[in-house]
């Protein structure tokens, strides 16, 4: 069985991100409440998805991918960060997004435009249609490609959160945080169930 350090990983973010005590909320609740500042990961506008992309794009690069596909809603933070990260690593990002929500050139659509990202929309509610379109476009372009599922939600991407748990354990010792991971376990399972319901995992390499 592999250890976490044996999985390929590329450096994209600024880690570890700080843990900060929320003074006012802690006072109101009569207990210490901390927040893990993954908005400070440093790539694009930051965000926890950078953790997943360090493992997913390392896998893409090891497979010789020149094109990276991913998907999500029109204003997907994950899609925007994937475009930024793939571009940083010299790969061509292509976003095939659901034509749902705000598709005008604002928010993440504006950022993707400024990065020169190729964005395509599909009028579908089924991600299976989008994954099939990735394969069609990849074959048409004739270059090695790699598919990242909606939200980066697969077993390899989840390693980013394993590493985050390790960070919390290391940072929490001097803060006497002993139960943060247990407290977070139930909502994480609920979040993962919800994500898997809407963003089913797909095979990555094309």
Secondary structure as UniProt FT lines:
FT   HELIX           4..6
FT   STRAND          19..21
FT   HELIX           23..29
FT   STRAND          34..36
FT   HELIX           38..40
FT   TURN            44..45
FT   HELIX           49..62
FT   TURN            63..64
FT   STRAND          67..70
FT   TURN            74..75
FT   HELIX           77..88
FT   TURN            89..90
FT   STRAND          92..98
FT   HELIX           108..114
FT   TURN            115..116
FT   STRAND          118..122
FT   HELIX           127..141
FT   STRAND          145..147
FT   HELIX           150..152
FT   HELIX           155..175
FT   HELIX           180..198
//
